[in-house]
Structures are given as C-alpha cells and as structure tokens.
Amino acid sequence: MMKAFLIAALVAFAIGFGAPAASAQDEFLVVDGTHWQQLDEAQRIAFVSGVMHVLEFERQLRGDAMMAEEQTFVPYLIAAVSGHTVGEVSVAVTDYYVANPDDLGRPVLATIVRVYDVQSM
C-alpha cells in the first residue's frame, strides 16, 4: 500500500509540477508538445526531473524484476534517458517539437522515447 502511494505521489508531482494548470473539468492532463511550448525552461526542467526521479524510483524498487516491456513503458523511458542530463533531455524535447510541429499532439514521454530512438510503443 505504501509503495503504491509513493509511486502515485511521485507521478502526481512529475505531472503536476511541470504542467500548466488543468481546468477544473479536466481529470488528467497528458502533457504534449502544445503544453511543452507553453512552459518556461524552469518548468521544463522540473517536468523532466520529476519524470527521471520516478523512473529511478521504479528502477530501484523493481531492480532485476522489472516488468516485461509489454506490460509497462518504464524500460523504454529508462533506456531513453540513461546517460543524459535533465537539461539535455529538456533541450532535445524542445528541439524535436520545433523541428516537428505536426507532432505537437505527441505526449512528451513518447517524444522522449522517439528522440532517443528507443524501440518504442
């Protein structure tokens, strides 16, 4: 129960801190390129940092028992950000959306996977 609460809290932090405020009628906001463009650099860094913290927490929690790739996107994201700084990931996402304006509807997490050319979802 405590693990589930911690994971939920970290995900809420990663999404809520870096994303523009959702209206009261929105239940959940998937941050995409349109939202990303509205964020300033500090908010982008906060979003990516939150995502990377959640991924590290999940990696430490599961260790070698990571779920199969068909069951979760976490291994893809871990592979994508491994060896990169928060700032590098933020700039890469920004550059991707600038170069690919037709992909502004793509969620940021899927964009990270695509930017780093990981076999994706």
N, C-alpha and C positions, 0 to 999 in steps of 0.2 A: 504494500500500500504506500509506504514512504517513497519507494523508488518511482512509482507512477506519479506521485505528487511532485517529486523533484523534476522529473522529465517534463511534466506539464508546465511547471513554473518556468523552467529554462526556455521551453519553446515559446511560451507567452512573452517572456522577456525579449527573446530574439525577434519575434514578430512585432510586438507592440512598441518596443523602444525605437526601432528603426523605421517603422512605417508611419505614414501620415495618419492622423486620427480618422477612424472609420465613423460613418454616421451612425446614429442610434439604431437605424433599421438594419445595418449590416451586422451579421453574426460573426463573420470571419472574413478577413481580408487576405487574399493571396497577393503578395507584393510582386508586381510585374514591372516591365520597363517603363510604363507610364508613371507608376508610382515612384520608381527609381529616379526618374528625371526630376521629380519634384523635391527630392531630398537634397540637403546640402552635404558637403563632404563629411562633416562630423556624423551626421545621421547615417550615411552610407557605411562609414567605418563601424559605427555602433551596430548596425544590422549584421554586417559580415562577421564582426567579432562575436556577436550573440550566436550566430549560426555555428561558427567554429568552436565555441565553447560547448554547445550542445553536442556537436559531433565528437569532441574529445571526451565528454562525459559518457556518451554512449559507447565509445571505443573502450574506455576503461571499465565501464560497467559489464560489458559483454566479453571483452577480451577475445580469446580464440573461439568463443562460442557465438560469434557474430552470425546473425540470421542469414539465410541464403539470399542471394541478390534478388530472387523473385519475390521475396517477402518484404523487402524494405529498400529504400533508396539510399540509406545511410552509407553502405560501402562505396557507392558511386561518388557521393559527396566527399567522403574521406579521401578517396583516390584523387579527386579533383583538386582539393586544397592542400594536400600534403606537399610540403616543401615550399609553400608560398606564404608570404606575409598577408596580413589583413589588408594592408594598403595595396598590395599587388592585386589581390582578388577584386577589391573595390574598383580600381582603375580598369582592370580587364573587363569587368561587367559594364562599366560606363562606356568604354571604347566599343564594346560589342553593340550596345544599343545605338550608339552614334552611327556606326557603320551599317547597322541592320534595322533601320526604322520600321520596316514591315514586321519585325519581331517584337515590338513593344508590348504585345499581349502575352509574350512568353514569361512565365514566372522566373523570378531571379534565381531560385535554386536550380531550375532546369537550365538556365543560362550559364550558371557556374559550371555545370557538368559539360555543357556544349563548348564553352570557351576553352576548357582544358582537355577537350577531345577525349573524354572518357566514354566508353561504350555505354550509351545511356538508355533510359527508359523507353 
